[in-house]
Every structure is written in C-alpha cells, then in structure tokens.
Amino acid sequence: MNFQQLKYVREAVRNDFNLTEVANVLLTSQSGVSKQIKELEAELGVEIFVRKGKRLIGLTRAGGDVASQIERVLLETDNLRRYAAQFSKQDRGRLVIATTHNQARYTLPAVVSKFSERYPDVELELRQGTPKYVAGTVIRGVADIAVATEALDEYPELSVFPCFSWVHVAIVRTGHPLTKLARPTLADIAQYSVITYNSEFSGRSKIDAAFEREGLKPDIRLTAMDADVIKTYVELGLGVGIISEMAYAPNACSPIQKLEGSESLFDPSVTKVALLKGALLRTYAYHFVEMLAPHLTEQQLKGLDRRGRPTPARLVLAEGLPAFSAQETLRSAAQSF
C-alpha cells in the first residue's frame, strides 16, 4: 500500500469514477490508475469499486468506508506537511482563495493588498466561479479558503463562518422616471424591467423573497453573474438594476444612480468564509481570514475554545455577527495587522 494508490482512489471518487479524468488530474495513464487500484483492492482483500466491464460505476458497501478512511488519511498527511512547514517556511508558500466575482472585485482587494504587504513571499491565487464551484474547490482540496454569500452552508464538509452583512440597492440610469420619486417602493420598481443576479449568486434569494412578500412578480428581463455586467445594461437603459450595495461604487462620469431608500427594501445578506473541516492551514491563511473578518480568531477557525480544546463540530452562521456594513468591514480590514 502506498500514498499514490490512496490518491488514485480519492480522485476516482471525486471525479465520478471517470479514470480518464483521474489520469489527467494526477498526470499519469488510465491503465496505470486502474492497475494501482486493483493492486490496492487485492492487498486489502475487498473490492472498493463496483465495475461494469472495465468502467467504475460506484462504490461497494465496503468501498464507501474505505474511501472515507482514505480521505481522512490523506487529509492528516496534508496536515502533517503543513505543520512541518510552519517551522521551516513560516512566511512562504501559496494560498488559494475560491470566491465569486462580486467578492473578488469589491470585497477582497483591500484584504489582498494588506495581506501581500505582510506576506510578500506568499503566492496568492484567486479562483472565481459559482458559489457551488467555490465550495467544491475547498472540499476537493484545490483551494484553501472559500468566500461567498450563497451555498457554503449547504455542505457538511465545511466549517462556515460569517464575515459581514450587506444589503442590495436598486440602480437606474440618470433621468429614469423612478428618480423623481422620493422613496420608490418595490411596487414602483416592478413596473419596469429588472436586471439582477443569477439565481445562484449574491443573495438573489433575498431579492426574490422581498418581491414575494409584497405579492409582486417582477419582470426580470436579464440576469448576470456579476454586478459590472448588470451596471453596463442599466447604463444602456434596459431596466432597473438590483445589485449589492458594495458594488454600486459610483463615480463622477457614471450615468447611473442609486434609488433613494432602496437599501431598506431587501433583507440583509451575509458573506461567509468556509474552511474544510479537519484541515490544518498555514498560519498566514488564518491571518487572511482575520483580515477579512476581524471578529474571527485563529482559535475559532481551528474549532478550538479559549483553552485550546476542540469544540464540537457545528455550523457557525449569523449568530453574533457584527452589525456593520461591508464598507466598514473593508475599512477595518485595511487597518488590521
């Protein structure tokens, strides 16, 4: 038995039993992967995978338990390497952050800038995608930290912590009829086409819920994954945009403006950070999270109490979340460390 065999099994499960994908991920041949898995099964005396011809189509009952054990063994092996690296290369290494466009564009720049000043020898990589993609990269070990609003708390493999709360606002092209109203309502907005986020992104569920409470069915004419695209089409006069407040970021040349009082029309959303349960990260990774959310400590992120003892595994959401806006969070992050 060797670690390479264990990695083949893990990747086979992660890649839906497609050995071609496993070979691509691990830079080897499909026949080599198949041979090593069979040798491991022979050594263990159990079949790990259900087969149909030469194809793997699932896990046997015993294979499910074996795969779980392999996942834990490899996780602890990675933890051991990271622990040793804390002493040999304390301020050097690589940190991969998986996040959505909205967070990468509007939340993380100040944090990344401050982090880079403190850790100039740490290579940072941002991986952008849907919240489900973001969660999956951390679960698969491709990324160290996930930052998103949606989906993270749907995965039991992740420890999820709240960073900050924020609200949506409605924006229109300058001169739009809604700008003549003192405080436009959702009913007023629903009279026009709406441009907003895709259903998986940036608290879209809060937008839908707000209209539903009022018994309204807005004409959602266009959806997009990020606020910059939404603002572009609002500038063209194609409808009323609904975006996160942090993404509004107006300038003197901008032909769009926020509708007065629109921030009170929608319930707050919460941006969260997620780590893989049981994974030990380098100290600088915990510091990155602390810069993003100063109310979170390294002990909390590791699941330890004040005496350094493990706390029961649980999902941490909005309980005790500081009542400040995204902008205040970013200012605080810029002053940290």
C-alpha positions as CSV (number, residue, x, y, z in Angstrom):
1,M,0.0,0.0,0.0
2,N,1.3,3.5,-0.8
3,F,0.0,7.0,-0.8
4,Q,-0.2,7.1,-4.6
5,Q,-2.7,4.3,-4.6
6,L,-4.7,6.1,-2.0
7,K,-4.7,9.3,-4.1
8,Y,-6.0,7.3,-7.1
9,V,-9.0,6.1,-5.1
10,R,-9.7,9.5,-3.7
11,E,-9.6,11.1,-7.2
12,A,-11.7,8.4,-8.7
13,V,-14.5,9.2,-6.2
14,R,-14.1,13.0,-6.7
15,N,-14.2,12.6,-10.5
16,D,-17.4,10.5,-10.6
17,F,-15.4,7.3,-11.2
18,N,-14.0,8.6,-14.5
19,L,-10.5,7.1,-14.7
20,T,-9.6,9.3,-17.7
21,E,-10.2,12.4,-15.6
22,V,-8.2,10.8,-12.7
23,A,-5.3,10.2,-15.0
24,N,-5.5,13.8,-16.3
25,V,-5.6,15.2,-12.7
26,L,-2.7,13.1,-11.5
27,L,-0.6,13.3,-14.7
28,T,-0.5,9.6,-15.3
29,S,-2.1,7.0,-17.6
30,Q,-5.5,5.5,-17.2
31,S,-4.2,2.0,-17.3
32,G,-1.7,2.8,-14.6
33,V,-4.5,4.2,-12.4
34,S,-6.6,1.0,-13.0
35,K,-3.7,-1.3,-12.2
36,Q,-2.8,0.5,-9.0
37,I,-6.4,0.5,-7.7
38,K,-6.7,-3.3,-8.4
39,E,-3.4,-3.9,-6.5
40,L,-4.7,-1.9,-3.5
41,E,-8.0,-3.9,-3.6
42,A,-6.0,-7.2,-3.7
43,E,-3.9,-6.1,-0.8
44,L,-6.9,-5.1,1.3
45,G,-8.9,-8.1,0.3
46,V,-12.0,-6.1,-0.6
47,E,-13.4,-4.6,-3.7
48,I,-13.6,-0.9,-3.4
49,F,-15.5,-0.1,-6.6
50,V,-18.5,-1.6,-8.5
51,R,-17.5,-2.3,-12.1
52,K,-19.3,-2.7,-15.4
53,G,-16.8,-4.2,-17.7
54,K,-13.7,-2.0,-17.4
55,R,-15.6,1.0,-16.1
56,L,-16.0,2.0,-12.5
57,I,-19.7,2.9,-11.8
58,G,-19.8,3.3,-8.0
59,L,-18.5,2.3,-4.6
60,T,-19.2,-1.1,-2.9
61,R,-20.6,-1.1,0.6
62,A,-17.1,-1.7,1.9
63,G,-15.6,0.7,-0.6
64,G,-17.6,3.5,0.9
65,D,-16.0,3.0,4.3
66,V,-12.5,2.5,2.7
67,A,-12.9,5.8,0.7
68,S,-13.8,7.7,3.9
69,Q,-10.8,6.3,5.7
70,I,-8.5,7.2,2.7
71,E,-9.9,10.7,2.7
72,R,-9.0,11.1,6.4
73,V,-5.6,9.6,6.0
74,L,-4.7,11.9,3.2
75,L,-6.1,14.9,5.0
76,E,-4.0,14.1,8.1
77,T,-0.9,13.6,5.8
78,D,-1.5,17.1,4.3
79,N,-1.9,18.5,7.8
80,L,1.4,17.0,8.9
81,R,3.2,18.6,5.9
82,R,1.6,22.0,6.7
83,Y,2.5,21.6,10.4
84,A,6.2,21.0,9.5
85,A,6.1,23.9,7.0
86,Q,5.1,26.3,9.8
87,F,8.6,25.9,11.2
88,S,10.6,25.6,8.1
89,K,8.9,28.2,5.9
90,Q,6.7,30.2,8.2
91,D,6.1,33.1,5.8
92,R,6.5,31.4,2.4
93,G,4.1,29.4,0.4
94,R,0.9,29.5,-1.6
95,L,-2.7,30.4,-0.7
96,V,-5.6,29.7,-2.9
97,I,-8.9,31.6,-2.4
98,A,-12.0,30.4,-4.1
99,T,-14.6,33.1,-4.4
100,T,-17.3,34.7,-6.6
101,H,-16.8,37.7,-8.9
102,N,-18.6,40.1,-6.6
103,Q,-16.3,39.2,-3.7
104,A,-13.1,39.2,-5.8
105,R,-14.0,42.6,-7.3
106,Y,-15.4,44.5,-4.4
107,T,-14.6,42.7,-1.1
108,L,-11.1,41.2,-1.4
109,P,-8.9,43.9,-3.0
110,A,-8.2,45.8,0.3
111,V,-7.6,42.5,2.1
112,V,-5.3,41.1,-0.6
113,S,-3.3,44.3,-0.6
114,K,-2.8,44.3,3.1
115,F,-2.0,40.6,3.1
116,S,0.6,41.0,0.4
117,E,2.3,43.7,2.4
118,R,2.6,41.4,5.4
119,Y,3.4,38.2,3.5
120,P,5.3,39.3,0.3
121,D,6.6,35.7,-0.2
122,V,3.2,34.1,-0.2
123,E,1.8,33.5,-3.7
124,L,-1.9,34.3,-3.8
125,E,-4.3,32.8,-6.3
126,L,-8.0,33.7,-6.8
127,R,-10.3,31.2,-8.3
128,Q,-13.7,32.6,-9.4
129,G,-16.9,30.8,-10.0
130,T,-20.4,30.0,-8.8
131,P,-20.8,29.5,-5.0
132,K,-21.2,25.8,-5.6
133,Y,-17.9,25.7,-7.5
134,V,-16.3,27.7,-4.8
135,A,-17.4,25.2,-2.1
136,G,-16.4,22.3,-4.3
137,T,-12.8,23.5,-4.7
138,V,-12.3,23.6,-0.9
139,I,-13.9,20.2,-0.4
140,R,-11.6,18.7,-3.1
141,G,-8.5,20.4,-1.7
142,V,-8.0,22.6,-4.7
143,A,-8.5,25.8,-2.7
144,D,-7.7,26.6,0.9
145,I,-10.5,29.2,1.7
146,A,-13.9,29.8,0.2
147,V,-15.6,33.2,0.3
148,A,-19.2,33.6,-0.9
149,T,-22.7,34.5,0.1
150,E,-24.7,31.6,-1.2
151,A,-24.4,27.8,-0.9
152,L,-21.5,27.4,1.5
153,D,-23.7,26.3,4.4
154,E,-25.2,23.5,2.3
155,Y,-22.1,21.4,2.6
156,P,-21.4,19.4,5.9
157,E,-17.8,19.0,4.9
158,L,-17.2,22.7,5.5
159,S,-16.9,24.9,8.6
160,V,-18.7,28.1,7.7
161,F,-18.3,31.5,9.5
162,P,-20.0,34.8,8.9
163,C,-17.8,37.7,7.7
164,F,-20.2,40.7,7.4
165,S,-23.7,41.6,6.4
166,W,-24.7,43.8,3.4
167,V,-27.8,44.9,1.5
168,H,-29.0,45.2,-2.0
169,V,-29.8,48.5,-3.7
170,A,-31.7,49.5,-6.8
171,I,-29.9,51.5,-9.5
172,V,-31.2,53.2,-12.6
173,R,-29.8,55.3,-15.5
174,T,-29.7,59.0,-14.6
175,G,-33.0,60.7,-15.6
176,H,-35.1,57.5,-15.1
177,P,-38.7,58.2,-14.0
178,L,-38.1,56.5,-10.7
179,T,-35.6,59.1,-9.7
180,K,-38.4,61.6,-9.5
181,L,-40.0,59.7,-6.6
182,A,-38.8,60.5,-3.1
183,R,-38.6,56.8,-1.9
184,P,-39.6,54.3,-4.7
185,T,-41.3,51.1,-3.4
186,L,-40.9,47.6,-4.7
187,A,-44.3,48.1,-6.5
188,D,-42.8,51.1,-8.3
189,I,-39.8,49.1,-9.3
190,A,-41.9,46.2,-10.5
191,Q,-43.5,48.4,-13.2
192,Y,-40.2,48.3,-15.1
193,S,-37.9,45.6,-16.3
194,V,-35.4,44.3,-13.7
195,I,-31.8,43.4,-14.2
196,T,-30.1,41.4,-11.4
197,Y,-28.0,38.4,-10.4
198,N,-28.4,34.8,-11.5
199,S,-30.3,32.7,-9.0
200,E,-27.1,31.2,-7.5
201,F,-25.3,34.5,-6.9
202,S,-25.0,37.3,-4.4
203,G,-28.1,36.9,-2.3
204,R,-30.5,36.6,-5.1
205,S,-32.9,34.7,-2.8
206,K,-33.3,37.9,-0.7
207,I,-34.3,39.8,-3.8
208,D,-36.9,37.2,-4.8
209,A,-38.2,37.0,-1.2
210,A,-38.7,40.8,-1.0
211,F,-41.0,40.8,-4.1
212,E,-42.9,37.7,-3.0
213,R,-43.7,39.3,0.4
214,E,-45.3,42.1,-1.5
215,G,-47.2,39.8,-3.8
216,L,-45.3,41.1,-6.8
217,K,-43.8,39.3,-9.8
218,P,-41.1,41.5,-11.3
219,D,-40.3,41.3,-15.0
220,I,-36.7,40.0,-14.6
221,R,-35.5,40.8,-18.1
222,L,-31.8,39.9,-17.7
223,T,-29.6,38.2,-15.2
224,A,-25.8,38.0,-14.9
225,M,-23.2,36.6,-12.6
226,D,-21.6,39.9,-11.6
227,A,-22.5,43.5,-10.8
228,D,-20.3,45.0,-13.5
229,V,-22.4,43.4,-16.3
230,I,-25.6,44.4,-14.6
231,K,-24.5,48.0,-14.4
232,T,-23.5,48.0,-18.0
233,Y,-27.0,47.1,-19.1
234,V,-28.6,49.6,-16.7
235,E,-26.4,52.3,-18.3
236,L,-27.9,51.3,-21.6
237,G,-31.4,52.0,-20.1
238,L,-32.6,48.4,-20.4
239,G,-34.1,48.3,-16.9
240,V,-33.7,48.8,-13.1
241,G,-30.7,47.1,-11.7
242,I,-30.6,45.4,-8.3
243,I,-27.0,44.8,-7.1
244,S,-25.1,44.6,-3.8
245,E,-24.5,48.0,-2.2
246,M,-20.7,47.4,-2.1
247,A,-20.8,47.1,-5.9
248,Y,-22.6,50.4,-6.5
249,A,-19.3,52.4,-6.4
250,P,-20.4,55.5,-8.4
251,N,-18.0,58.0,-10.0
252,A,-18.4,61.4,-11.5
253,C,-18.7,60.0,-15.0
254,S,-21.2,57.3,-14.2
255,P,-24.6,57.6,-15.9
256,I,-26.3,55.5,-13.1
257,Q,-27.6,56.4,-9.7
258,K,-29.0,54.6,-6.7
259,L,-32.7,54.9,-5.9
260,E,-33.2,56.8,-2.6
261,G,-34.0,54.4,0.3
262,S,-33.7,51.2,-1.8
263,E,-31.3,49.7,0.7
264,S,-34.3,49.3,3.1
265,L,-36.3,47.2,0.6
266,F,-34.3,44.0,0.9
267,D,-33.3,41.9,3.9
268,P,-29.5,41.8,4.6
269,S,-27.4,39.1,3.1
270,V,-24.3,37.6,4.8
271,T,-20.9,37.0,3.2
272,K,-19.3,33.9,4.7
273,V,-16.0,32.2,4.7
274,A,-15.5,28.4,4.7
275,L,-12.7,26.0,5.5
276,L,-12.5,22.3,5.1
277,K,-13.4,20.6,8.4
278,G,-10.3,18.9,9.9
279,A,-7.8,20.6,7.7
280,L,-4.9,22.4,9.2
281,L,-4.0,25.6,7.3
282,R,-0.8,27.6,7.4
283,T,-0.8,30.5,9.9
284,Y,-0.9,33.1,7.1
285,A,-4.2,31.5,5.9
286,Y,-5.9,32.2,9.2
287,H,-4.4,35.7,9.2
288,F,-6.0,36.3,5.8
289,V,-9.4,35.4,7.2
290,E,-8.8,37.6,10.2
291,M,-8.1,40.5,7.9
292,L,-11.3,39.8,6.1
293,A,-13.4,39.4,9.2
294,P,-11.5,40.8,12.3
295,H,-14.1,39.4,14.7
296,L,-12.9,35.8,13.8
297,T,-9.8,34.5,15.6
298,E,-7.4,31.7,14.6
299,Q,-8.7,29.6,17.5
300,Q,-12.3,29.9,16.3
301,L,-11.3,29.0,12.8
302,K,-9.5,25.9,14.0
303,G,-12.5,24.9,16.1
304,L,-10.8,25.4,19.5
305,D,-12.1,27.0,22.7
306,R,-10.2,29.6,24.7
307,R,-8.1,26.9,26.3
308,G,-7.1,25.4,23.0
309,R,-9.5,22.4,23.3
310,P,-11.5,21.2,20.3
311,T,-15.1,22.4,20.2
312,P,-17.9,20.2,18.9
313,A,-18.2,20.2,15.1
314,R,-21.0,22.6,14.2
315,L,-22.1,25.1,11.6
316,V,-21.5,28.7,12.5
317,L,-23.7,31.2,10.8
318,A,-25.1,34.6,11.7
319,E,-25.2,34.3,15.5
320,G,-23.2,37.1,17.0
321,L,-22.4,38.7,13.6
322,P,-21.2,42.2,14.0
323,A,-23.8,44.7,12.8
324,F,-21.7,46.7,10.3
325,S,-21.7,47.1,6.6
326,A,-19.4,45.7,4.0
327,Q,-17.7,49.1,3.6
328,E,-16.9,49.2,7.4
329,T,-15.6,45.7,7.2
330,L,-13.2,46.6,4.4
331,R,-12.0,49.7,6.3
332,S,-11.4,47.6,9.3
333,A,-9.5,45.0,7.2
334,A,-7.3,47.7,5.7
335,Q,-6.3,48.8,9.3
336,S,-5.7,45.2,10.5
337,F,-2.2,43.8,11.1
